[in-house]
């Protein structure tokens, strides 16, 4: 497991954070997810092989991964 910080554009509130966290926490291979709309980041502890899939999932939710 590795901690990765993903820069995300488009999170405006705690509801956005919760949406991302809920979607990612349900994925196998992810240990922890913390989204922060004020900083524009999503911090994940997950298998490194999942990072691209995680980024795609965030974009599928309507956010922009930088």
N, C-alpha and C positions, 0 to 999 in steps of 0.2 A: 504494500500500500504506500502511496506517495501523496503528499499534500500538494495541490496545484491551485493557483489563483488564476481565475479566468476573468478578464475584463469584459463587462457587459454593459451595453447601452440600452436605455429604454425602461429601466426599472424606476418607477415613480413613487412607490409607496411600500408599506409593509405587506400589502396584499400581493404585490408582484413578487416580493421575497418568498412569501409562503407558497405561491404557485410554483415557483422554480424548485423550492426545497421539497415540496410534496411530490412533484414529478420525478425528481432525481433520487429521492430516498427509496422509492419503490424499485429502483433498478438493482439487479444483482451485481455485486462487486464494488458497491459504493458503501463505505463505512460511515461517512458523515458529510453533510452539506450545510454550508452557512452562506446565505445570500445577504448582501448589504447594499440597499438601494442608494444610500448616501455616498458610499465609496464607489459604487458601480462595479462591485466584484461578487463573484461566486467562488467560494473556497470549498474544494472537495478533497476528501481523502478517499482515494479509489485506486484500483489497479491502473497502472499507466496505460495499458492497452485500451482502456475505455475513454480516454480523454477526448478523442475526436467524436465518439458517439455522444458523449455528454454535451459537447459544443453543439452538435446537430440538434439534440433534444431541446436545448435552450433556445435555439433559433426557431425550432418548430413551435415553441410557445409564443413566438412573436417578438423576441428580443434580438438584438444585434450583438454578436460576439466580435470583439475587437482583437 
